[in-house]
Amino acid sequence: MSTVRVPDVVPSPTQDSERLRTAVQGWGTDEKAIIWVLGHRNASQRKKIRETYQELYKESLIDRLQSELSGDFGKAVILWTLDPPERDAKLANDFLKKKGPNKLQVIVEIACATSPQHLLAVRQSYCSLFNRSLEEDIVSKVPLLPLRKLLVGLVSSYRYDGEVVDGEVAELEAAKLHDAVERKQLDHDDVVHILSTRNLFQLRATFQFYKQKYGKSIDQDIKSCGTGDLESILQIVVWCIDRPEKHFAEVVRASVLGLGTDEDSLTRAIITRAEIDLMKIRGEYHDAYATSLDNAVIDDTSGDYKDFLLTLLGARL
């Protein structure tokens, strides 16, 4: 469920482009106008604004925003204004350059918490932007073989997108997953095959059957196998398939805990989910931490960056 508040009467792309042009011309930049226009438009409307702006002024809106805005606010606005597949391709590329297993979260999110059509579009955008495939970069930048095997399997898949569930298959594959967990063979071909090919509804049925038969959820059993990178990433795979709102609530929570704020993770969680399930994430966050996601943003951010994130959260500023 989207949290973006699109007005009942939406100005034309030409009107929006003209307002944005005024906001980035002259002395200083009108950040409030940029937030008001882009923060209250859905993906298809933002695409039309980008196209119209290019036609009217013979320049890229993205390039203009990059030259006018800076800091976390600028990063957030540009990510939001990009076409979603291009945005996620850029996020994947950026995170693959980072160190540590957390860099791989975004790959799992794209592969397991979005639609098959979106994943395919991200892979196509990745090739167009970087002249190589996402799979190639995973192979070259992920040193641990079991992780490479899992992630390549996940991003290479094209799942069926229907709500089809076979109970017998769920029972059989729950047993296969349990056997792999018991043997601590988390990179077994059966595990990769099941997690990367079955539709999300089938996998949720498999996870449910797993818990009913074996007493613990599969992510709990994976956690008991160890604290390595593969175990951590597999838990995220399960969460993104089974309850993505739980995963993204935890991403937000981790980004605001302790000294300092992980703005990149906070921005990613809000921007990538604002038009998908951010309302559910807000509910999950409140239930898990007894405070609102809005308060988390208010307490850990400031200025235009704060106002922009709150706008995407649906707050009335």
C-alpha positions as CSV (number, residue, x, y, z in Angstrom):
1,M,0.0,0.0,0.0
2,S,1.4,3.3,-1.1
3,T,1.9,6.2,1.3
4,V,2.4,8.8,-1.5
5,R,-0.4,11.5,-1.4
6,V,-1.2,12.3,-5.0
7,P,-3.6,15.3,-5.2
8,D,-7.1,14.7,-6.6
9,V,-6.5,17.2,-9.4
10,V,-2.9,16.7,-10.7
11,P,-1.3,19.5,-12.7
12,S,-0.2,18.6,-16.2
13,P,3.4,17.5,-16.8
14,T,4.0,20.8,-18.5
15,Q,2.8,22.7,-15.4
16,D,4.9,20.6,-13.1
17,S,7.9,21.0,-15.4
18,E,7.5,24.8,-15.4
19,R,7.2,24.9,-11.6
20,L,10.4,22.8,-11.3
21,R,12.2,25.0,-13.8
22,T,11.3,28.0,-11.8
23,A,12.5,26.2,-8.6
24,V,16.0,25.6,-10.0
25,Q,16.6,29.0,-11.8
26,G,17.7,32.3,-10.4
27,W,19.4,32.9,-7.0
28,G,19.1,29.8,-4.8
29,T,16.9,26.7,-5.2
30,D,13.3,26.4,-4.1
31,E,13.6,23.0,-2.3
32,K,10.0,23.3,-1.0
33,A,8.7,23.5,-4.5
34,I,10.7,20.5,-5.6
35,I,9.4,18.5,-2.6
36,W,5.8,19.6,-3.3
37,V,5.9,18.6,-7.0
38,L,8.0,15.4,-7.0
39,G,6.9,14.2,-3.5
40,H,3.3,14.1,-4.5
41,R,3.6,12.3,-7.9
42,N,3.6,8.5,-8.6
43,A,6.1,6.7,-10.8
44,S,4.2,7.1,-14.1
45,Q,3.6,10.8,-13.4
46,R,7.3,11.4,-12.5
47,K,8.3,9.7,-15.8
48,K,6.0,12.1,-17.8
49,I,7.5,15.0,-15.9
50,R,11.0,13.9,-16.8
51,E,10.1,13.5,-20.5
52,T,8.2,16.8,-20.7
53,Y,11.0,18.7,-18.9
54,Q,13.5,17.3,-21.5
55,E,11.3,18.3,-24.4
56,L,10.7,21.8,-23.0
57,Y,14.2,22.7,-21.9
58,K,16.5,20.4,-23.8
59,E,18.1,19.2,-20.7
60,S,17.8,16.2,-18.3
61,L,15.8,16.9,-15.1
62,I,18.0,14.4,-13.3
63,D,21.1,16.3,-14.4
64,R,19.6,19.6,-13.3
65,L,18.7,18.3,-9.9
66,Q,22.1,16.8,-9.5
67,S,23.6,20.2,-10.1
68,E,21.2,22.1,-7.8
69,L,20.9,19.7,-4.8
70,S,23.4,18.2,-2.5
71,G,23.7,15.9,0.5
72,D,21.2,13.3,1.6
73,F,18.3,15.4,0.4
74,G,19.8,15.5,-3.1
75,K,20.5,11.8,-3.2
76,A,16.9,11.1,-2.0
77,V,15.3,13.3,-4.5
78,I,17.3,12.0,-7.4
79,L,16.6,8.3,-6.5
80,W,12.9,9.1,-6.2
81,T,12.9,10.9,-9.6
82,L,14.6,8.1,-11.5
83,D,12.6,5.4,-13.2
84,P,12.3,2.6,-10.5
85,P,14.2,-0.1,-12.5
86,E,17.0,2.4,-13.2
87,R,17.0,3.5,-9.6
88,D,17.3,-0.1,-8.3
89,A,20.0,-0.9,-10.9
90,K,22.1,2.1,-9.6
91,L,21.5,1.0,-6.0
92,A,22.6,-2.5,-6.7
93,N,25.8,-1.2,-8.5
94,D,26.6,1.2,-5.6
95,F,26.1,-1.4,-2.9
96,L,28.2,-4.0,-4.7
97,K,31.1,-1.6,-4.4
98,K,30.8,-1.5,-0.6
99,K,32.4,-3.8,2.0
100,G,30.7,-6.3,4.2
101,P,27.6,-8.6,3.9
102,N,25.2,-5.7,4.4
103,K,26.1,-4.5,0.9
104,L,24.2,-7.6,-0.4
105,Q,20.9,-6.7,1.2
106,V,19.8,-4.6,-1.7
107,I,20.4,-7.4,-4.1
108,V,18.1,-9.7,-2.0
109,E,15.5,-6.9,-1.8
110,I,15.4,-6.4,-5.5
111,A,15.3,-10.2,-6.2
112,C,12.8,-11.3,-3.5
113,A,10.7,-8.3,-2.4
114,T,9.7,-7.0,-5.9
115,S,7.7,-8.4,-8.8
116,P,9.3,-10.7,-11.4
117,Q,8.6,-8.0,-14.0
118,H,10.5,-5.4,-12.0
119,L,13.5,-7.7,-11.4
120,L,13.7,-8.3,-15.2
121,A,13.5,-4.5,-15.8
122,V,16.3,-3.9,-13.3
123,R,18.5,-6.4,-15.0
124,Q,17.9,-4.8,-18.4
125,S,18.6,-1.3,-16.9
126,Y,21.8,-2.6,-15.3
127,C,23.1,-3.9,-18.6
128,S,22.2,-0.6,-20.3
129,L,23.8,1.6,-17.6
130,F,27.0,-0.4,-16.9
131,N,27.6,-2.5,-20.1
132,R,27.6,-5.7,-18.1
133,S,25.1,-7.8,-16.4
134,L,24.1,-7.8,-12.7
135,E,25.1,-11.5,-12.6
136,E,28.6,-10.6,-13.8
137,D,29.2,-8.1,-11.1
138,I,27.9,-10.4,-8.4
139,V,30.4,-13.1,-9.6
140,S,33.3,-10.6,-9.7
141,K,32.5,-8.7,-6.5
142,V,31.2,-11.4,-4.1
143,P,34.2,-13.5,-2.9
144,L,32.3,-16.2,-1.0
145,L,31.3,-19.0,-3.4
146,P,28.1,-20.0,-1.6
147,L,26.9,-16.4,-1.5
148,R,27.6,-16.0,-5.2
149,K,25.7,-19.1,-6.0
150,L,22.7,-18.0,-4.1
151,L,22.6,-14.4,-5.3
152,V,23.1,-15.3,-9.0
153,G,20.3,-17.9,-8.7
154,L,18.0,-15.2,-7.1
155,V,18.6,-12.5,-9.6
156,S,18.6,-14.8,-12.6
157,S,15.1,-16.2,-11.8
158,Y,11.8,-15.3,-13.4
159,R,9.2,-16.4,-10.9
160,Y,5.6,-17.1,-11.8
161,D,3.6,-14.2,-10.5
162,G,0.3,-15.9,-9.7
163,E,-1.2,-17.1,-6.4
164,V,-0.8,-20.8,-7.2
165,V,0.1,-23.1,-4.3
166,D,0.6,-26.9,-4.3
167,G,0.4,-28.3,-0.8
168,E,2.2,-31.5,-1.7
169,V,5.1,-29.5,-3.2
170,A,5.2,-27.3,-0.1
171,E,5.4,-30.4,2.2
172,L,8.1,-32.0,0.0
173,E,10.2,-28.9,-0.3
174,A,9.9,-28.0,3.4
175,A,11.5,-31.4,4.1
176,K,14.3,-30.7,1.7
177,L,15.0,-27.3,3.3
178,H,14.9,-28.8,6.8
179,D,17.3,-31.5,5.7
180,A,19.7,-28.9,4.3
181,V,19.5,-26.9,7.5
182,E,20.0,-30.0,9.7
183,R,23.1,-30.8,7.7
184,K,24.2,-27.1,7.6
185,Q,24.4,-27.3,3.9
186,L,22.8,-24.0,3.3
187,D,24.2,-23.6,-0.2
188,H,22.8,-27.0,-1.3
189,D,21.4,-27.0,-4.9
190,D,17.9,-27.8,-3.5
191,V,18.0,-24.7,-1.3
192,V,19.0,-22.4,-4.2
193,H,16.6,-24.0,-6.6
194,I,13.6,-23.7,-4.2
195,L,14.2,-20.2,-3.1
196,S,15.0,-18.8,-6.6
197,T,12.3,-20.5,-8.7
198,R,9.1,-20.9,-6.7
199,N,6.5,-18.2,-6.7
200,L,6.2,-16.2,-3.5
201,F,2.8,-17.7,-2.5
202,Q,4.2,-21.2,-2.9
203,L,7.3,-20.3,-0.8
204,R,5.1,-18.8,2.0
205,A,3.1,-22.0,2.1
206,T,6.4,-24.0,2.3
207,F,7.6,-21.8,5.2
208,Q,4.3,-22.2,7.0
209,F,4.4,-25.9,6.6
210,Y,8.1,-25.9,7.8
211,K,7.1,-24.2,11.0
212,Q,4.1,-26.4,11.6
213,K,6.1,-29.7,11.1
214,Y,9.4,-28.8,12.6
215,G,8.4,-26.4,15.4
216,K,10.5,-23.4,14.5
217,S,10.4,-21.0,11.6
218,I,12.9,-21.6,8.9
219,D,14.7,-18.3,9.6
220,Q,15.2,-19.3,13.2
221,D,16.7,-22.6,12.2
222,I,19.0,-20.9,9.7
223,K,20.1,-18.5,12.4
224,S,21.0,-21.5,14.6
225,C,23.4,-22.7,11.9
226,G,25.8,-19.9,12.6
227,T,26.6,-16.2,12.3
228,G,28.3,-16.2,8.9
229,D,27.5,-14.1,5.9
230,L,25.5,-16.9,4.2
231,E,23.3,-17.4,7.3
232,S,22.6,-13.7,7.5
233,I,21.8,-13.3,3.9
234,L,19.5,-16.4,3.9
235,Q,17.5,-15.0,6.8
236,I,17.0,-11.8,4.8
237,V,15.9,-13.9,1.8
238,V,13.3,-15.6,3.9
239,W,12.1,-12.3,5.4
240,C,11.9,-10.5,2.0
241,I,9.8,-13.4,0.6
242,D,7.6,-14.1,3.6
243,R,7.2,-10.7,5.3
244,P,9.1,-7.9,3.5
245,E,7.5,-5.3,5.8
246,K,9.4,-7.0,8.7
247,H,12.7,-6.8,6.9
248,F,12.3,-3.1,5.9
249,A,11.1,-2.1,9.4
250,E,14.3,-3.6,10.7
251,V,16.3,-1.8,8.0
252,V,14.9,1.5,9.2
253,R,15.4,0.6,12.9
254,A,19.0,-0.3,12.3
255,S,19.6,2.9,10.4
256,V,18.5,5.1,13.3
257,L,19.9,3.2,16.3
258,G,23.1,4.2,18.0
259,L,25.3,7.1,17.3
260,G,24.7,8.7,13.9
261,T,22.3,7.7,11.2
262,D,22.7,5.4,8.3
263,E,21.1,7.8,5.8
264,D,21.7,5.6,2.8
265,S,19.7,2.7,4.3
266,L,17.0,4.9,5.6
267,T,16.6,6.6,2.2
268,R,16.6,3.2,0.4
269,A,13.9,1.7,2.7
270,I,11.5,4.6,2.3
271,I,12.0,5.4,-1.3
272,T,12.0,1.9,-2.7
273,R,8.9,0.9,-0.7
274,A,6.8,4.1,-0.8
275,E,4.7,2.9,-3.7
276,I,4.7,-0.8,-2.7
277,D,4.1,-1.5,1.0
278,L,5.3,1.4,3.1
279,M,1.9,1.6,4.9
280,K,2.5,-2.0,6.1
281,I,6.1,-1.2,7.1
282,R,4.8,1.7,9.2
283,G,2.4,-0.7,11.0
284,E,5.1,-3.3,11.5
285,Y,7.5,-0.6,12.8
286,H,4.9,0.6,15.3
287,D,4.0,-2.9,16.5
288,A,7.7,-3.9,16.9
289,Y,9.1,-0.8,18.5
290,A,6.2,1.0,20.1
291,T,6.9,4.2,18.2
292,S,6.1,5.5,14.8
293,L,8.3,5.4,11.7
294,D,7.5,9.1,11.3
295,N,9.0,9.8,14.7
296,A,12.1,7.8,13.8
297,V,12.6,10.1,10.8
298,I,11.8,13.3,12.8
299,D,14.3,12.3,15.5
300,D,17.2,11.4,13.2
301,T,17.0,13.7,10.2
302,S,16.6,17.4,9.6
303,G,15.8,20.1,7.1
304,D,14.7,19.4,3.6
305,Y,15.8,15.8,3.8
306,K,13.5,15.2,6.8
307,D,10.6,17.0,5.0
308,F,11.1,15.0,1.9
309,L,11.1,11.6,3.7
310,L,8.0,12.6,5.7
311,T,6.3,13.7,2.5
312,L,6.8,10.2,1.1
313,L,5.6,8.7,4.3
314,G,2.3,10.6,3.7
315,A,2.7,13.1,6.5
316,R,0.9,16.4,6.1
317,L,3.6,19.1,6.5
